[in-house]
């Protein structure tokens, strides 16, 4: 797949790829992308992280990345009534179906946390959230429409996207796959 020239020196064909030098943080890479790489490598998950120009819409972002809007996966952290969280992975052109997600998770109440709470729960700011490298390994629920293709999702830092094979992501995180969107 051509990336339209969007890649930069932060690319890795496989997570954890050595860029030379010491094994520590590369000053040209945001810390969040290093967490994504390390977690993915530990799970045997291939990930490619690419620089992503700013876009003013889902459609524009998809066009810049050479994707369909449905190939951009929203990684949403959702709060359960008991204070724990779950990641919901939903195609970019769809919305969470709260009734479906509650049924899959087996609870009566779920909510979207504030930006501060989401940051505390994952270690990532909104717009960068991903299960890969999250500060806590919350359960993952992937919408059934995500599977069977290569997708892009948050890479732990603004201005970057992580490309993965969705089926490999589901397997690496032992995700529940179900219809959770409308």
N, C-alpha and C positions, 0 to 999 in steps of 0.2 A: 504494500500500500504506500503510495506517495503521500508525504505529509505536507506537500506544498511549500517546502522550505521553512516550516515552522520549528524544526528541531534545532537544538542548540547543543552546546557542550555538556548539557546535563543528561543527555540520552543514555540509556542502557538498554540493550536488546534483552538482557536477562537481569532480573533484580540483583542488586549487590555487585554489579560489574565493577571491576577495579579500574579507576581512572588514573592510576599511578600514584606515586607519593605515598604518604603514610596512610594507615587504615582509618584515620579520623575523618572529621568533617572537611569537605572541600569548600573553601570560602566562596566559590562561585555558585554553590548550590544551597538553596534554602534548607534549613534544618528539617522542616516537615517532609520534604522529599526524601531526605536521608532516612527518616523513620519509616516511610512507605517502603523504600528499597529494602531496608533491613528486615522488616516484618515479612514482606513478600518472599525474600530469599530464604528466610527461616521456614517458610511453608512450602518451598519449592515452586512458587508461583512466578512465572515470567511476567514482567511488567516493563513497559516502555514509557518513560516520562518525557513529555515534550513541552517546550515553551508554547504558550498560547496567548495570542494577542487579545486585548480586551474586545468585547463584543457587547452590543446593546440589546441583544435578544438571543433566544435559544436558536432561532433559525440562522442568525448571523454567525454565532459560535460554531454551529454545525458546519456551515459552509466554509469557514476558515479552517476547520479541521478535516474537511473532505468527508463528512459524515452526514447521515440523515439525523434529524432531531431525535428520533427514537433511539439512536445509538449513543447518545449522551445520557448517562445514567445519573440521576439525582441520588446522592447518598444522604438520607435524612436520618437524624438521630431523634428518636421518639421516646418520650418519657412515659413510663408506666406509673400507675397510681401508687405503687410501693416505693417510688423513688429510683428504681433501676431504669435502664434504657435498653433500646433495641435499635439496630440499624435497619432501615427500610430502603431497599434499592428499587427505584422506579424509573422506567423510561422517561426521558426528558419531555416527551410530548403527552404525558399522562399525569394524573394526580393520584395521591393516596386515596383509597376508599377506606375511610375510617372504620366502617362496619366490617368490611372484609378483613382488615388488619387486626381489629379487636378479636374477631373470631379465630384467626390463625394463631394469635399470641395467647388467646384464652383468658382475656381480661375484659372488664366492662368499661374501663376508662383508659384512654391514651391522650397525650397532648404534645404539642410542639413546645419545647422548652425555649426560654429566652436565649438570646445570643450568648450571654455570659454563662448560662447553665450549660449550653451545648459545648462551649469552649472547655469548661471545667470537666464535662463528661468524656470528651474525646481528645482534648489537647489541640484541637483544630478550630479555626474560625469558620463561621458560615461561609460557604462558597469554596471551601477547601476540604470539607469533611469527607472522610473515607474510612471504611473499616480497617484498611491497611495502615498499621502503625498507630492506631488509636491508643491513647493512654490507658484505656481499659478495653478488653476484648469482649464487647457486648455481643449478644446473639445477633445474627444477620438473617433477615427475611428478604428474599429477592422475588420481585414480581416475575411470574412465569414468562412474560414477554421479553425479559432481559436475556434469557438463555439462548444458546445456539449461535452466538456471534461474537465478534470482537467489539468491545465497547470502550468508551472513555468515561472516566469519572474523576472526582477530586483527587488531587495528588499531594495534599497536605500543605500546599502553599499557593497563594494567589499567583496567577499568571502561568500555571502549569496544569496539564492534564495527564492522567495515568491511563494508558491503554492496556487492556487485559482481555484474554479470552474469558467470556462470562462463565462458561461451564467450569473452567479451571478455578476461577474466583469462588464460585459456589462450592466446589469441592474443598478448596483450601480453607474456607471458613465454616465448613459444615453447615452451610446456609439452608434454611427452609425455603423451598420454592413453592409459591402459591400465587393465585390470582389476588393481588392486593391493590389493584388500581382501577380507575375508571377513565 
